[in-house]
Amino acid sequence: MNTITKTFKTMGLCLVAIVLVSCSKDENNCDPEDKESPCYAGVTTSQYFKMEIAGAEWKATNTPGHLFFIESPVMEIDEHTGVPFYYVELVGLTGSDPNGITIQLHLPADKFSNPKGTYPIIADVRKLNTAGVSSAWVYAVNGTPDQYVSVFPESMDDDTPLLPDAGMVTITDFEVGNDNDDGNQKRLYRIKGTFSAPTIYGLDVPNGFNGNTESISSGEFNLINALYQQ
């Protein structure tokens, strides 16, 4: 019997500068989120990442470096189907110390031109190298030191039945930016969606699962690629 050890691939979180665009307001025709409005403030001002966890509301602060997503430049291959995909990390933070939520999408290469759709939030470590899914990590929100992950933080035996998925991410809107230099991958500019996870697992580093579970509901995000915020 082989034992599969949990392995998370993470990309470093980068701090980015957000340039706020200002213009004069017309009180009779003013919508800061409408590109045609005379007081359009730029899409960065309408970014958000929010959810309910343990029945309490939480939202990221819209300040430089606290709201963004990043795309991995490294192509991965689904070990079961051979489908190429890229990691896309959605990040929302609060406070001076890193605390908030990261959702990692395993976005198939052919979905960069239109990422709309649903991406199951996985609970089983054996799905980590699968295209078209997602995972979530919540750390120190609402003034607590607690950490939670959607992927069950323990080793799994090969012959153990797969754990059911923990929830769902749904991409509802997007904008595509420029191609990469190599021209092979579309660059996403903005990504918007919803998420929920009825069960996420308490994590103690380095000991693993601590026996606690929690739930996420009413999750929403609207984020801009970190590369466009420099």
Phi, psi and omega in degrees: 000124179270146177251128178265118180271136180299126176229121177256131172264120180237146174255141182298141178277129182253144174274133183233151179266131179257125178266117180271131180262127181242152176203168183289151183259145171245107188299336182275345183211069188232117173219105185297346179260356180264120183298336181272353182283144178294345179247024176306126188260003183094144188294335181298331181287342181260013176290150175199158173211114185214160182192173167246130176228131185056031179079001181250141179285145175216143173211147177287156177271135181274074176231162183307129177086359183257345181222118179185170165227157181227146179252132173288137176280354185264123177281132175256164179235127175300121186289347180260323186247345184080006181287129177284143178210167179233145173282131174236117183256125177261126189233132171227129186229159169222160173075175182278332174266148181300112172211137184157223183217143171233128172249128180252116174270140172258081192276117177303145184303325182278003179260358181293332178281342176198090183277005181302142179141187182251145182227105181304137173275112189281151173246342185261126182300335182286356176259006185297331179257041182247136176283150173080017177238187179208168174213162185225147177223122180245130186222119170057046179271158177053038172078011178252158176272003189292145174238141179225147177226151178282328180278122182306118191276053175217162175293151179234138176283148183304322186266008175283134178304145179298138174290143175295152180299152186272342183174207186208140168250134178236121176272121185253340183202158182195165169224139179261134177262215182282158173291158168294168180302326182278351175074006185264345184226127175292142178263120176285136178264313182222147179218136185225145179182191181229163178202156173204154179209099182300335179222120168233157194250134178294136184237128169247122179268127007258019190278342179096212185298129182258007177093350181268150172227158179213175180227149175243135176220166175054035180283137178216149176210152173212106192229155178246143177305132182303329181296333180271358181257003182282000000 
